Amino acid sequence: MYSIRDIAEYAVMLIEVFAKRFHLTLQEAQRYLSKYHALELVQKHYGMMHTQTFEDMAETLAVYCRRKGGQVA
């Protein structure tokens, strides 16, 4: 199984990539992803997600959030 530390470190890096991609601060990106439960998705599907590029997963999270009402471009 994966450690909480591995998942947390991955989530932090993914938030950084997401923030940069969508021109948000780290705090804005974290709040946005939390609001639409995307960080829960990361925790649940870490086993698959960490094998993909951060850029692809940032886009995937954006699509996921949009489906839940998010407005990030």
Backbone as JSON, one array per atom type, in Angstrom:
{
  "sequence": "MYSIRDIAEYAVMLIEVFAKRFHLTLQEAQRYLSKYHALELVQKHYGMMHTQTFEDMAETLAVYCRRKGGQVA",
  "N": [[0.84, -1.19, 0.0], [0.3, 2.36, -0.31], [2.06, 5.01, 1.29], [0.87, 7.53, 3.56], [2.47, 9.76, 3.52], [3.66, 9.64, 0.95], [1.41, 10.07, -0.66], [0.61, 12.6, 0.26], [2.86, 14.19, -0.4], [2.78, 13.94, -3.18], [0.28, 15.14, -3.68], [0.8, 17.79, -2.89], [2.71, 18.57, -4.8], [1.14, 18.31, -7.09], [-0.83, 20.24, -6.62], [0.78, 22.5, -6.81], [1.52, 22.41, -9.54], [-1.02, 22.6, -10.7], [-1.79, 25.14, -9.77], [0.09, 26.78, -11.06], [-0.52, 26.21, -13.76], [-3.12, 27.26, -14.03], [-2.84, 29.85, -13.26], [-3.03, 30.59, -10.5], [-2.71, 31.32, -6.99], [-0.94, 29.27, -4.63], [-2.53, 28.86, -2.39], [-5.09, 29.58, -3.37], [-5.41, 27.59, -5.33], [-5.39, 25.26, -3.74], [-7.66, 25.67, -2.14], [-9.66, 25.73, -4.12], [-9.45, 23.14, -5.27], [-10.06, 21.65, -3.03], [-12.67, 22.52, -2.48], [-14.15, 21.37, -4.57], [-13.76, 18.73, -4.11], [-11.59, 17.46, -5.26], [-9.15, 16.79, -4.17], [-9.74, 14.64, -2.6], [-10.22, 12.81, -4.58], [-7.64, 12.52, -5.57], [-6.41, 11.25, -3.38], [-7.89, 8.87, -3.31], [-7.36, 7.73, -5.83], [-4.62, 7.64, -6.12], [-2.8, 5.56, -6.73], [-3.04, 5.11, -9.51], [-2.87, 7.7, -10.51], [-0.32, 8.74, -9.88], [1.3, 7.64, -11.75], [1.05, 9.02, -14.03], [1.71, 12.09, -15.92], [2.27, 15.16, -14.17], [1.16, 17.39, -15.39], [-0.83, 16.31, -17.06], [-2.49, 15.24, -15.08], [-3.23, 17.54, -13.71], [-4.84, 18.76, -15.62], [-6.82, 16.8, -15.76], [-7.91, 17.01, -13.18], [-8.95, 19.58, -13.39], [-10.99, 19.2, -15.28], [-12.59, 17.42, -13.84], [-13.36, 19.08, -11.68], [-14.78, 21.06, -13.07], [-16.97, 19.6, -13.91], [-18.26, 19.39, -11.55], [-19.12, 21.9, -11.1], [-17.15, 23.83, -11.01], [-15.2, 26.67, -12.14], [-12.72, 27.09, -13.28], [-10.51, 27.93, -15.91]],
  "CA": [[0.0, 0.0, 0.0], [1.04, 3.62, -0.38], [2.09, 5.73, 2.56], [0.23, 8.85, 3.61], [3.5, 10.72, 3.14], [3.77, 9.62, -0.51], [0.21, 10.7, -1.21], [0.66, 14.02, 0.62], [3.89, 14.83, -1.22], [2.25, 13.99, -4.54], [-0.79, 16.14, -3.71], [1.43, 19.11, -2.82], [3.28, 18.85, -6.12], [0.03, 18.46, -8.03], [-1.42, 21.56, -6.36], [1.71, 23.49, -7.38], [1.38, 22.38, -11.0], [-2.36, 23.11, -10.98], [-1.76, 26.59, -9.53], [0.86, 27.4, -12.14], [-1.25, 26.04, -15.02], [-4.31, 28.09, -14.06], [-2.46, 31.18, -12.78], [-3.58, 30.77, -9.16], [-1.75, 31.15, -5.91], [-1.04, 27.93, -4.05], [-3.69, 28.85, -1.5], [-6.29, 29.56, -4.21], [-5.51, 26.27, -5.95], [-5.75, 24.3, -2.7], [-9.07, 25.91, -1.79], [-10.48, 25.34, -5.27], [-9.45, 21.68, -5.37], [-10.79, 21.14, -1.86], [-14.09, 22.84, -2.63], [-14.78, 20.44, -5.5], [-13.4, 17.38, -3.65], [-10.59, 16.88, -6.14], [-8.06, 16.21, -3.38], [-10.22, 13.31, -2.22], [-10.0, 12.0, -5.78], [-6.2, 12.23, -5.58], [-6.16, 10.26, -2.35], [-8.54, 7.62, -3.68], [-6.8, 7.16, -7.06], [-3.18, 7.9, -6.16], [-2.11, 4.45, -7.37], [-3.03, 5.33, -10.95], [-2.52, 9.09, -10.86], [1.11, 9.04, -9.77], [2.01, 7.09, -12.91], [0.83, 9.95, -15.14], [2.41, 13.35, -15.74], [1.57, 16.15, -13.34], [0.4, 18.25, -16.28], [-2.04, 15.58, -17.44], [-3.36, 15.1, -13.91], [-3.79, 18.87, -13.43], [-5.95, 18.9, -16.57], [-7.87, 15.87, -15.33], [-8.57, 17.61, -12.02], [-9.73, 20.72, -13.87], [-12.2, 18.64, -15.89], [-13.37, 16.88, -12.72], [-13.94, 20.21, -10.95], [-15.77, 21.68, -13.94], [-18.16, 18.74, -13.88], [-18.9, 19.62, -10.26], [-19.51, 23.29, -11.03], [-16.0, 24.72, -10.98], [-15.11, 27.6, -13.27], [-11.34, 27.33, -13.73], [-10.47, 27.87, -17.39]],
  "C": [[0.88, 1.25, 0.0], [0.98, 4.33, 0.96], [1.36, 7.07, 2.43], [1.21, 9.92, 3.16], [3.65, 10.79, 1.62], [2.6, 10.36, -1.15], [0.22, 12.2, -0.95], [1.68, 14.77, -0.24], [3.42, 14.97, -2.68], [1.19, 15.08, -4.65], [-0.22, 17.55, -3.69], [2.01, 19.49, -4.18], [2.19, 19.08, -7.17], [-0.67, 19.8, -7.84], [-0.53, 22.65, -6.94], [1.58, 23.56, -8.9], [0.02, 22.96, -11.41], [-2.38, 24.64, -10.84], [-1.04, 27.31, -10.67], [0.08, 27.36, -13.45], [-2.42, 27.01, -15.14], [-4.1, 29.47, -13.43], [-3.15, 31.53, -11.45], [-2.45, 30.76, -8.15], [-1.9, 29.72, -5.39], [-2.27, 27.82, -3.16], [-5.0, 28.81, -2.3], [-6.5, 28.18, -4.84], [-5.95, 25.22, -4.94], [-7.22, 24.44, -2.31], [-10.01, 25.43, -2.89], [-10.59, 23.81, -5.35], [-10.17, 21.04, -4.19], [-12.29, 21.34, -2.02], [-14.82, 21.83, -3.51], [-14.34, 18.99, -5.26], [-12.37, 16.69, -4.55], [-9.44, 16.25, -5.36], [-8.46, 14.84, -2.83], [-10.01, 12.33, -3.38], [-8.53, 11.59, -5.86], [-5.89, 11.13, -4.57], [-6.7, 8.88, -2.76], [-7.84, 6.93, -4.86], [-5.31, 7.42, -7.23], [-2.43, 6.82, -6.93], [-2.02, 4.59, -8.87], [-2.46, 6.71, -11.28], [-1.02, 9.33, -10.83], [1.93, 8.45, -10.92], [1.87, 7.98, -14.14], [1.62, 11.24, -14.91], [1.58, 14.29, -14.87], [0.68, 17.04, -14.21], [-0.91, 17.58, -16.71], [-3.01, 15.47, -16.27], [-3.96, 16.45, -13.5], [-4.98, 19.12, -14.36], [-7.12, 18.0, -16.19], [-8.63, 16.44, -14.14], [-9.42, 18.81, -12.42], [-11.05, 20.25, -14.48], [-13.13, 18.13, -14.8], [-14.09, 18.02, -11.97], [-15.01, 20.92, -11.78], [-17.08, 20.9, -13.93], [-18.95, 18.93, -12.58], [-19.26, 21.08, -10.05], [-18.38, 24.28, -10.98], [-15.88, 25.55, -12.24], [-13.69, 27.85, -13.75], [-11.25, 27.08, -15.24], [-9.57, 26.78, -17.89]]
}
